[in-house]
Amino acid sequence: MKIFTILINTIIILVLIFGCEKRDNDLDIEIKDGFSLVINDSITYNSNSIDFYDFSSHLVYLKAGHNFTFSNRGTFSVLVDNELIYTGHMFPGYSSYLPMGPVIHCAPTFYGDYIIPIGFNQFIDSTGHSNKDPRDDSRIIEALKKSNQYKKGLTSDILSVQKLSNNKVQITLQLTNLDSESLLYLDLGKMGLNLFHYFTNGLIIRDSQNNSYTHKLTVEEPEPWDSWKIDWLSVLKSNEAKTISVTYNDFDIIPSGEYTVFFNYPGLSSQIEKEELQQNSGRIWLGQLSNTKIIDIE
């Protein structure tokens, strides 16, 4: 009887040992397969914890809230099949230091804890050379596609900028839904010009001496400031494009010459809870689209 008891206990111990080894190996394989985002060499987000990745604004949507503190400075790594694609810095947004390259801005972050935003700070030297943005690496896209976690999101392009009179300027953009599902976007026509510009700086025109010209709008703040309304949003179906014109009746006077124009098309951010993302008519698009264009003004 004693021998039988010892034998049973031995079998149980062996099962537990091999069972643990199998779970550890399984976990290791899960971490190595596909896209992974590793925070401070200790916290890994992969296909098991990521819902999807919106490439238009480089937002990683998680199935549940992240379990690290955004106030912590540190580093992060992006891997595909355990191969390092690029590294970046986690850095507080209030800091005067601006790290170049990939960055996760934190403390504050402008999104809920179900989103990890991966930004990119570009550096252009005196010769015009700039650091390359590694976030669009094709290996990342292919890995996300295999896991059905790749979202193209929205894209925007500046079609034209026209000086209609001394103080009147109009910019025309095209907003396109590259995603496979309908997306809801902030509609200037529904919001009004002043409220829309609470979410964006709007049109900025800059000359070769870095002098800036912009609008003189009085921005309207939502009440309360962190609120939103479904009435602000319109639906853009998959592969649908919409032309949007913004007219500024009170703009700085711009002399004739060549300029670089900037316009960030805005989306909502921390106002949206995870359970509010999916509406009956589509998913609410979050993020911001940065646009630049070189133009001649007569």
VOGU-3710 file (C-alpha; in Angstrom, 3 decimals, decimal comma):
1> mkiftilint> 0,000/0,000/0,000  2,853/2,347/0,864  4,600/1,506/-2,435  1,323/2,140/-4,313  0,947/5,553/-2,630  4,514/6,508/-3,517  3,917/5,418/-7,122  0,744/7,494/-7,394  2,444/10,567/-5,940  5,352/10,127/-8,353
11> iiilvlifgc> 2,971/9,974/-11,321  1,158/13,125/-10,136  4,447/15,015/-9,772  5,584/13,932/-13,255  2,258/15,026/-14,774  2,522/18,408/-13,090  6,125/18,881/-14,243  5,446/17,974/-17,872  2,160/19,847/-17,805  3,917/23,046/-16,690
21> ekrdndldie> 6,618/22,582/-19,305  3,992/22,260/-22,001  2,190/25,418/-20,887  5,465/27,332/-20,761  6,372/26,122/-24,248  2,940/27,024/-25,544  3,270/30,513/-24,076  6,715/30,879/-25,642  5,363/29,921/-29,071  2,470/32,376/-28,710
31> ikdgfslvin> 4,867/35,200/-27,918  7,139/34,381/-30,869  4,395/33,973/-33,480  3,169/37,043/-35,348  3,182/40,658/-34,194  4,305/41,462/-30,644  4,687/44,715/-28,746  7,020/44,425/-25,738  7,032/47,128/-23,053  10,222/47,586/-21,001
41> dsitynsnsi> 11,314/44,013/-21,834  8,706/42,705/-19,408  5,144/43,089/-20,735  4,178/41,534/-24,054  1,094/42,200/-26,156  0,544/39,771/-29,015  -2,240/38,167/-31,035  -3,825/36,842/-27,831  -4,216/40,298/-26,264  -4,539/42,575/-29,325
51> dfydfsshlv> -7,960/43,171/-30,852  -6,712/45,003/-33,966  -4,158/47,561/-35,156  -5,414/50,644/-37,049  -2,522/51,575/-39,333  -3,969/54,918/-40,432  -3,331/56,354/-36,964  -1,025/53,615/-35,593  -3,296/52,751/-32,687  -3,042/49,275/-31,156
61> ylkaghnftf> -6,489/48,306/-29,811  -6,371/45,783/-26,962  -8,961/43,183/-26,015  -8,669/44,408/-22,426  -7,024/47,380/-20,738  -3,234/47,505/-20,632  -1,540/46,563/-17,375  1,377/48,965/-17,332  1,655/52,551/-16,129  1,924/55,167/-18,858
71> snrgtfsvlv> 3,769/57,474/-16,469  6,756/55,135/-16,491  9,542/56,140/-18,832  11,156/53,314/-20,700  11,472/51,599/-24,047  9,388/49,345/-26,229  10,114/46,877/-29,011  8,076/45,703/-31,980  8,754/42,147/-33,145  7,414/39,808/-35,812
81> dneliytghm> 7,967/36,063/-35,255  10,488/37,014/-32,558  12,490/39,118/-35,045  13,104/42,694/-33,912  11,603/45,216/-36,356  12,208/48,434/-34,429  12,513/49,948/-30,968  11,208/53,189/-29,482  10,869/55,270/-26,347  8,046/55,664/-23,842
91> fpgyssylpm> 8,104/59,275/-22,771  5,842/61,734/-20,935  4,118/64,208/-23,216  4,870/67,084/-20,844  8,651/66,600/-21,091  10,744/69,244/-22,870  12,868/66,435/-24,332  11,597/65,149/-27,671  12,967/61,714/-28,604  13,333/61,142/-32,333
101> gpvihcaptf> 11,800/58,113/-34,009  9,036/55,824/-32,699  7,516/56,917/-29,404  4,630/56,044/-27,099  3,563/59,365/-25,608  2,335/58,998/-22,066  1,363/60,959/-18,966  -0,955/62,102/-20,332  -2,166/59,778/-23,051  -5,093/60,931/-25,148
111> ygdyiipigf> -6,754/57,523/-25,387  -8,444/55,049/-23,078  -6,491/52,189/-21,545  -7,643/49,846/-24,315  -5,432/51,679/-26,833  -1,647/51,951/-27,144  -0,738/54,785/-29,551  2,589/54,439/-31,382  3,735/57,839/-32,609  6,720/58,926/-34,682
121> nqfidstghs> 8,845/62,051/-34,337  10,602/62,902/-37,576  13,915/64,719/-37,722  14,993/66,601/-40,840  18,595/67,804/-40,901  20,082/70,810/-42,704  20,623/68,754/-45,879  16,986/67,680/-46,010  17,565/64,087/-44,911  15,134/62,605/-42,419
131> nkdprddsri> 14,894/59,528/-40,216  12,806/56,728/-41,702  9,475/55,779/-40,177  9,668/52,015/-39,479  6,056/51,588/-38,371  4,796/50,712/-41,869  7,141/47,752/-42,280  5,544/45,176/-44,589  6,426/42,337/-42,188  4,202/43,899/-39,541
141> iealkksnqy> 1,317/44,225/-41,969  1,600/40,628/-43,157  1,748/39,285/-39,587  -1,351/41,264/-38,588  -3,202/40,102/-41,703  -2,522/36,469/-40,789  -4,121/37,097/-37,395  -6,996/39,077/-38,959  -5,952/42,121/-36,880  -4,932/44,548/-39,643
151> kkgltsdils> -7,099/47,634/-40,228  -6,272/50,231/-42,878  -8,562/52,900/-41,443  -8,923/56,324/-43,065  -6,588/58,348/-45,213  -6,720/62,030/-46,176  -5,033/64,053/-48,902  -4,804/67,784/-49,587  -6,229/68,360/-53,056  -5,761/72,131/-53,203
161> vqklsnnkvq> -5,249/75,325/-51,210  -6,580/78,534/-52,756  -6,261/82,156/-51,780  -9,732/83,472/-52,616  -9,013/87,045/-51,489  -6,559/88,865/-49,198  -7,968/87,294/-46,027  -9,958/84,379/-47,439  -8,357/80,960/-47,936  -9,894/77,608/-48,797
171> itlqltnlds> -8,423/74,139/-48,421  -9,956/71,093/-50,117  -9,213/67,575/-48,880  -10,245/64,081/-49,796  -11,111/61,656/-47,004  -11,087/57,963/-48,006  -12,109/54,837/-46,110  -9,560/52,118/-46,940  -11,013/49,716/-44,384  -13,249/46,719/-44,999
181> esllyldlgk> -15,998/48,134/-42,758  -17,892/51,412/-42,503  -16,226/54,067/-40,353  -17,692/57,089/-38,566  -15,682/60,318/-38,822  -15,972/63,877/-37,492  -18,079/65,800/-40,001  -17,221/69,505/-40,308  -20,631/70,256/-41,815  -22,466/68,793/-38,818
191> mglnlfhyft> -20,184/70,250/-36,135  -19,629/73,744/-37,471  -16,261/75,354/-38,139  -15,538/76,571/-34,590  -16,293/73,300/-32,780  -14,423/71,289/-35,424  -11,311/73,362/-34,717  -11,387/72,394/-31,061  -10,051/69,041/-32,300  -7,521/70,389/-34,822
201> ngliirdsqn> -5,279/73,420/-35,326  -6,634/73,605/-38,850  -4,751/75,029/-41,812  -1,208/76,271/-41,220  0,846/77,743/-44,077  4,603/78,126/-43,655  7,230/79,812/-45,845  10,901/78,899/-46,344  11,906/81,180/-43,433  9,547/79,261/-41,153
211> nsythkltve> 7,061/82,131/-40,876  3,566/80,780/-40,219  0,186/82,008/-41,464  -3,071/80,744/-40,035  -6,753/81,453/-39,316  -8,248/83,684/-36,635  -11,158/81,480/-35,628  -12,593/81,519/-32,124  -12,587/77,871/-31,083  -15,756/76,452/-29,525
221> epepwdswki> -15,205/74,038/-26,635  -17,624/71,141/-26,067  -19,697/71,187/-22,898  -18,376/69,394/-20,940  -14,936/69,503/-22,521  -14,536/65,712/-22,728  -17,970/64,999/-24,211  -19,014/63,959/-27,709  -22,222/63,532/-29,692  -23,168/60,948/-32,271
231> dwlsvlksne> -24,680/63,853/-34,242  -21,141/65,071/-35,011  -20,350/61,920/-36,974  -21,046/60,767/-40,512  -20,584/57,353/-42,111  -17,973/56,624/-44,747  -18,523/53,207/-46,280  -15,720/50,844/-47,229  -13,696/52,238/-50,200  -15,839/55,388/-50,241
241> aktisvtynd> -14,224/58,818/-50,630  -15,561/62,254/-49,707  -14,337/65,700/-50,743  -14,258/68,215/-47,878  -13,690/71,962/-48,231  -12,792/74,265/-45,345  -13,138/78,002/-45,966  -11,465/80,549/-43,688  -12,949/84,031/-44,040  -10,423/85,620/-41,678
251> fdiipsgeyt> -6,928/84,363/-42,502  -3,512/86,002/-42,283  -2,535/87,888/-45,439  -0,175/85,677/-47,435  2,351/87,213/-49,878  2,933/85,484/-53,209  5,428/82,628/-53,160  6,028/78,957/-52,446  4,751/77,505/-49,193  4,340/74,271/-47,273
261> vffnypglss> 0,827/73,718/-45,967  -0,150/71,552/-42,999  -3,536/70,202/-41,997  -4,364/67,532/-39,390  -7,726/65,869/-39,954  -8,986/65,019/-36,458  -10,849/62,146/-34,891  -12,189/61,549/-31,414  -9,917/60,047/-28,752  -10,321/59,577/-24,990
271> qiekeelqqn> -14,001/60,550/-25,127  -14,869/57,138/-26,575  -15,189/54,146/-24,269  -14,356/50,725/-25,672  -17,995/49,616/-25,653  -18,941/52,740/-27,680  -16,550/52,074/-30,557  -18,909/49,878/-32,526  -22,110/51,650/-33,531  -24,971/50,234/-35,600
281> sgriwlgqls> -23,734/52,114/-38,676  -20,034/51,294/-38,266  -16,957/51,729/-36,090  -16,008/55,160/-34,747  -12,605/56,057/-36,205  -10,130/57,446/-33,686  -6,849/59,182/-34,371  -5,489/62,016/-36,458  -4,301/62,248/-40,060  -1,353/64,542/-40,783
291> ntkiidie> -1,185/66,106/-44,234  1,446/68,301/-45,915  1,693/69,759/-49,386  3,938/72,254/-51,184  1,962/74,922/-53,042  2,430/78,189/-54,926  0,318/81,180/-53,960  -0,010/84,037/-56,449
//
